[in-house]
Structure formats: C-alpha cells, structure tokens
Amino acid sequence: MAVSGDNRKNKHFDIRHPVNNPNHPIRLAAKEKAEKAWRMRLQKCSYKEIAKELGYASSNVVANLMRKRIKDMEEETLEETRRLIDIQNDEVAKILKAKALAGDIKACEAFLKYQDQKAKLFGCYAPQRVEKETKNYEIRVNNININKMLEGEVKEVKKIIEIENDDEEDDD
C-alpha cells in the first residue's frame, strides 16, 4: 500500500503505524505469513489446514488471501506482458523509422500505422461522434398508439408556444 502525501498532512498520520508503513514489522510478518499460506496451498493443503497451522481465524480468511494473491499475480503478469510488448514494439518502430527516413515507402506507411495505433491505445485522439440513423417505430401499449398521443401533445405544446409568442408581440 502506497503512502500518499495527503496523509502526511493529516495530524493523525503516523508512519510508525502498521497501516501507513508497508515496511512495518507487523506488515512484514503478515506478508511472510501469507507467503507461507500460499506455499502450503501449492502443496495441496486445505484452507482449514492452513488456517489451523498458521493461526488464521477461519478457512474463509485463508480463501480470501488466496484469491487476493491470485488477483495480484494476474495483474502483475498482465502489466509485465504489456511492458514487454511495448518495449518490443518500440524496437521495431526504431527500425521502421530508420528505413522510412532512408526513403522506404512501405516502412514509412508501417511506421505511421504503428504511431496511429499507439496514439489510439493511449487515448491521444478526441472522441469521434457517431451518428446512427433510426427508424420510426409505432409504439403500442394496450392497443393504444403512443406515437399518435405524443404527436398530439407536441401539437398542443406548439400551439401554446405560438399563443405565448402572439401575446408577446401584442404587448410590444
């Protein structure tokens, strides 16, 4: 857990408190205990056995620890994969750029396409407006045509607006 600068302004913030300090002995002991639980689980121990052996309150606590560990591993793996792909793509881009600058038209097109894809990936373009054509459908509720009712109400509102506009013109 990262310690934010805003917490330091809080008069109750104390770096010595285990919640605020990831390197506090209590936090480190908890991490070590969780790591032991993970190793036991890999050795096919049940949640109940792990809880009993390591002194956890219940098997549910161990199950939650295991779920968190798996989630953290997935996030780390995904982030590492993204980072490696980005590095590899940048290396290819350097080669393409050099060829493009040397006059290779295909390399130039490929480099521009790469830049475009990376810009989209990082959200560099403004959102595009997409218009969709819709068809008029007849809406019926209990065999009553709602569209016609709405049309009638719209006509009434238009009449009221016209009357108000006429009144304003008469006042001038």
N, C-alpha and C positions, 0 to 999 in steps of 0.2 A: 504494500500500500504506500503510495507516494505521499509525502508530506507537502501540503500546499503552503505557499507563502501567506495566504489569507489566514490560515490557522495560527500562525505565529503572532498575528496582531491580537488574537483573542487572549484576554487576560487569563483564561483557564487552560491555555495550551501549555503543555509541559513535555518537552522532548524525551524526558525520562520515563514518561508513562508508556506502557507497552502498546497502547493503541496508536500512539503517534510516532513510535520509533520501530521501524522494521528490523532493526538490529538489537533490540532489547532482548536480554537473556530469556525472558518468558516467551517472546515471539519465536526466538530461535529454537527453544525447546519444543514448542508446539509444532514447528516445521519439521523438526527431527522426528518427533513422534508420528506425524502424518506420513513422513517418508517410510518409517518402519511399518506403518499400517499398509502402505502401498506395496512394499516388498512382501509382506505376509499375504496380501491378496493375490499377488502374482504367483505365490506358492500354493494357491488354491485354498487358503484358509477362508472360512466363512466370516461374514460380518460379525456374527455373535462371538466367534473365537477371537477375532481381532479385538473387539470391544473388551472382552474379559481379560485378555493378555496385556493390553496396553492401558487399561483403566478408563476407557471411554464410558460414558453414562449409558449408552444403548447401542444396539446394532444400527439404528437409524442414523446416529451421528457418524458412524463409520461409512455407511452407504452415501451420506451427503458428502463426506470427504472424498470418496472415490469418484463421485460424479463431478465434483469441482476439479479434481486432478485431471480427469479425462478432458473436461472442457478446456482447462488451461493448456493441456498438451495440444489439443486440436488448434487452439488459437495460435500457439507458438509455432506449430508446424505450418499452418496456413501463412502466417506472417513471414516466416523464413522462406517459404516457397515463393511468395510474392517478391521478396527482396532478391532472391536468386534469379528469377525471371527478369526482373528489372535490370539487374547487372548484365545478364546475357544479352538482353535486347539493346542495351546501351553500347555494348561491344560491337554488335552487328551494325548499329547505327553509325558508329565511328567509321567502319569500313565503307558503308554505303555513302556516307558524306564525302569521304576521300575520293571515291570513284566518281561521285556526282560532280565534285569540284574539278575533276580531271576531264569532264565532258561526257561521261557515260549517261546517256538519257534514261535508260532503264533503271540505273542505280539512283538517279535523281528522282524519278517517279516513285520508286520504292521508299526512298528516304522521306519524301514528302508524305507518303501514305503512313509511314511509321509515326512521323510527327503528328499527323492528324489523329491517329488512333490514340496516341499517348495524351494529346490535349483533351480528347473526349473522355478518356479514362480519369483524368484529373479534374474534369469539370471546368475546363477553361472556356468553353463556349456558352453563350447565353442560351437559355431555354428556347426551343423552337415552338412557335404556335402552330397547332394542327387543327384544321377546320374539318368537321365531319358533316356531311350532308345527311339530314334526317328526313324521313318520310312522315307524312301526316297520317296518323292512325286515328281511328274512331275509338273513343273510349266509352265503354258502356258499363253502367253499374245498375243492376236490377232492371235491365232492358231500357234504361234511360241514357240517352246520348249526352254525355258530359260535355263533349266538344261544343254542341249547339248551345248548351246552357252557358258555357263560358263565353261563347261568341256574343250571346245576348247581354251578358254582364259587361263585356268590353264595350258594346254599343251604348249601353246606358252610361257608363263612365265617360265615354267620348261626348255624349250629349250634355252631361253635367259640366264638363270642361268647356264646351262651346258656350253654354249658357253663362258660365262664370266669365269667360272672355268677353262675351257680348255686354255683360253688366259693367265690366271694367272700361270698355270702350265708351259706353253711355255716360259713365262718370266723368270721362275726360271732356 
